[in-house]
Amino acid sequence: MTQPDGQQPRVLGAVLLNPPLTAGTATMRHLRVAAEILGCSDVQVGNLFAVPTTSVTEINDAGRDAAGWEAARWNLNQVLTSSAELVLGWGVSGLHGLALAHRHAQIAWLVDRLGALKISGVWTLNGEARHPSRWHQYVSDRHRRAVGGTFPQRLASVLHRVDLNSPL
């Protein structure tokens, strides 16, 4: 899709954990809000792990095999090379054992690719790769992490650019 001025659209790339078996409606809705905040008109998703599952528990089982992690790299690279901005949102808990070790290795690969592509920073929620499907909870009044009246205002207050020299 070309913009009215003939320019290519600015794309927000999201690096998530794995493909859902559902529509991922909340995830995409929240990513579209982030895209608007960051001046992007489109969203694309790449996942650290290529195998669709319904839960982190299933990833702990399926993710013991390195193949699903390695299979995700082609699409991840496509997202990295075609996005104007990147947001990290693979989630902050739940993996253990070999799946956790593979996720750490995949993140190390991702950081290496970002460096090779000379991408200087990524977006997170207050420095954490929180999954977009949970962003509404993160910015809720209950936790007092965000300011503003609307979800977009609250999200904008916690969406921060992280220098790649900082630990992910």
N, C-alpha and C positions, 0 to 999 in steps of 0.2 A: 504494500500500500504506500503510495507516494503522497506527501503532504501537498497542500494547495500551492505552496511556493516551489514545488518541484524537488524538494529535499526528501531524503528517506526519513521515515519516522524514527524518533528516538525510542529505543527499546529498553525496557527494564528486564534484565535477566535475573531469575530467581534460582538459587541453588538450594534445592530441598533434599529430603532424605530419599524418598522412593515414590514411584507412581502409586496413586490411590486406586482402589477397586470401586470407588464411588465417583461421583461427578466432581468432587473437590470444589463445590460451590463457594463455601466460605473462604477457602484458600485463595481462589481466583478473585473473589470480590475484594478481599483485603489487599491483594497484590495490585489490583487496578487502582485502589486508593493510593498506595505507595507510589505507583507509577505517576499518577497525577501530581503528587507532592514533588516528585523529582523531575518533573517536566518531560515525562515520557508518555507516548501515546499508545504504546503496545507493551505486552508482557509475554515473555517466553520462559519456560521452566526447564531446567536440567536437574537431574537427580544424582546423588552420590551412589545410589544402589539401583540397579535397573529392574529388579523384580517387584511387581506390584504385590502388596499385601494389605490386610485389613488392620494390622496392629504392629506395634513394636515387638511384641512377643513373637509374632511370625517372622519378623526380620531377624531376631536372635537365632531362629532356627535356619531360615533360608540363607542368612548372611554369614554362616560359617564357611561357606564355599566362596572363594575369591572370585569366581567367574562372574557373579552378578555385579560385583564392584567394578571389575575390569570392563565389563560390557557397557557400563554407564559412561565410560570416558569419551567415546566418540561424540555423543550428544552433549555432554558437558562442554567439550571443547567448542562445539558449534555455538553454544550459548555464550561462552566466554568471548569468542571472536566476533560476535554479531550484536552485542549489547552495549548500549551507551553507559548504562549504570548496572551495577550488580548488587543484589541483596542476598545475604546468607540467611537461610531459614530452615536448616535441617533438624532443628529441635535440640533440646538441652539435656535430655535424660532418656533412660530406658534400655540402652544397649549394654550388653556385657559379653564377656568371653571373646570368642573369635570374631563375632560380628563387630564388637567394639574395636578390636585390634584392626580389622579391615577398614572400619570407618576412619580411624586415626591415619592409616596408610593412605586412604583416599583423600583425606584433607591435606596431607603432606603433598600428594601429587597435585592437588588443586592449587595450593600455594606456589608450588614450583611453576605450574602453567601460568598463573597470574603474573609471576615475576618474569617469565620468558616473554609474555605478551606486553610487558611494561604497564600493567594495570596497577595504578598507584593506591587505590583504596576501594573499599567495599562498604555497603550499608548494612547495619545491624540494628537491633533494638537494644540500646544502651550497651553495646559491645558484645551482645550475645546473639547467637544464631537461632533465635526463637522461631518456631514454625508459624507461618501466617494464619493457620486455622485457629491459633490460640491468641492472636494479637488482641482481640477484643477483651479477653480476660486480663491480659497483661496491662492494658491501659485503663481498666475499670476503676471506678472510685474506690472500691474496696482495697486496692493495693497502693493507692496514692503515688503511683510512679509517673503519672502524666497529668498535664494541665490542659484546660480547654473544655469547651462544652460538647463538641461533636467528636465522633470517632476520627475523622480526618485531622482535626486540630490536635487531638490527643496523640495520634500516631506521629504527626509531625514533630511533636515535642520529645519523642523518644527515639526517633529514627536518626541515627548518627553515623557519620562516615568514619570508618576505622582505617588508619594507616596500616598497610600490610606488614610493617615491621612490628606491629603489636601482636601479641599472641591471640589466636582465634579460639 
